[in-house]
Each structure stands twice: as structure tokens, then as C-alpha cells.
Amino acid sequence: RAADLALANRFLALDMTSSLVRVAWLLVLSSTRTCALKKVMVTGAGGRTGSLIWKTLKEEYADVQPIGLCRTPKSVKTLKRVGASDDEIVRASIDDEALLISAMRGCDAVVLCTSAVPKIRKWSLVKLLAKKALRWENPGRPAFRFVPGGTPQEVDWIGAKKQIDAARKAGVEQFVFVSSMGGTKPENFLNTIGKEADGSGGDILRWKRK
């Protein structure tokens, strides 16, 4: 439908370049039309992608009840800023399988938008700015880290698997997995983010694909 295509294009224009994100979004559009889905849970709903999907479902589809799964108070505030009420938000960690199953029970679909989020190492940023001020030819890049419990392995692989298992046990009929391009390219720059000197850590795209 022309309206669906226009909506999808508007979504993609908001810095969403991953082809897998496009497929996921079109699947949601299709499912809400052809399968008369009523209750759709968006996990990671406090993030950029998750909040955008939740907001669009809320505003554009009167026959859909989007539910946002958020882990932190900050994520809850983010989702409330785009129009979510208390009844449309579930606080839960993807580590808690029992709580996930309970939250997903009764949902027609789940859209996975969780992802590990790197934190910049502030001292590395200070050094980078100093090098640029001194006009170094190659000042390098700032360094990043992942918080304990929030590494790509824990969130993008183990956490994603837990969500899929929970959705299956809760009787969810459709699961949309939002991922990223570059999973087949170990040399992709995104895999270096958060990687330690000994080679451990990082590899966010590889863990998403695994």
C-alpha cells in the first residue's frame, strides 16, 4: 500500500541504514495489516530505534497496542517523552526469564530492539581533543567501554536468545529481530568498539549475528 510505503520511507530516513532494520519494519507493517495484530511488545523501547518503532505504532495504527519494555528509569523517561503512559511500559531486565515470559504473555508480536551501548572513556576524549589542538597528523579515536552486564556477548547474543526463548514460552506468534549490517565482516569498525588490548570484548556485530 502507498500509505505503508510512505510510512516506511519516513522511518528509514531517520538515520536507519541497516537493511535488516528495514526488513523488520516492513514485517511489522505487514503483520499489523494482514494478521490483525493487536498487542506488540517492543523491547529496548527506550533506545533510538525502539522508541521510534513504538511511537510510530502508537501514532499510525489505531488497532495496535504497543507495549514498551524498558530496563532503566532513564529508558522509561525516554519512552514517556514520546507519548507512552505507565500502562504502556513494562520495567524488566532481559536477564529475568520469568519476568520476560510474564510480560510477553498475551502479546501477538515482539520486536527486539535491544543492543549493547558503549560508553566513551572520558580520559581518551580529553587526550583526543588535546592532540587535535596540537594539530597532530593522526590524533586517533576516542576509546569506549561496555559496562559490566552490558557487553555485546551478554546483550546481543545471550540476551537476545533469552528474549526469543521467552517469547516462544509465552506463546508469541511473531518475533521480529532488529539487527545490523556487517555481521559477516569481522574487520568492521564497529567490532573494534570496546575491544580491550588483549583482544577481549567488543565484537558487537559478530555477537549480533551469532
Secondary structure as UniProt FT lines:
FT   HELIX           2..12
FT   TURN            13..15
FT   HELIX           19..34
FT   STRAND          39..43
FT   TURN            44..46
FT   HELIX           48..60
FT   TURN            62..63
FT   STRAND          65..70
FT   HELIX           73..81
FT   TURN            82..83
FT   HELIX           86..88
FT   STRAND          89..91
FT   TURN            94..95
FT   HELIX           97..104
FT   TURN            105..106
FT   STRAND          109..112
FT   STRAND          119..120
FT   HELIX           122..133
FT   TURN            134..135
FT   STRAND          144..145
FT   TURN            148..149
FT   HELIX           153..159
FT   HELIX           160..170
FT   STRAND          174..177
FT   TURN            181..184
FT   TURN            186..187
FT   HELIX           189..192
FT   TURN            193..194
FT   TURN            197..198
FT   HELIX           204..209
//
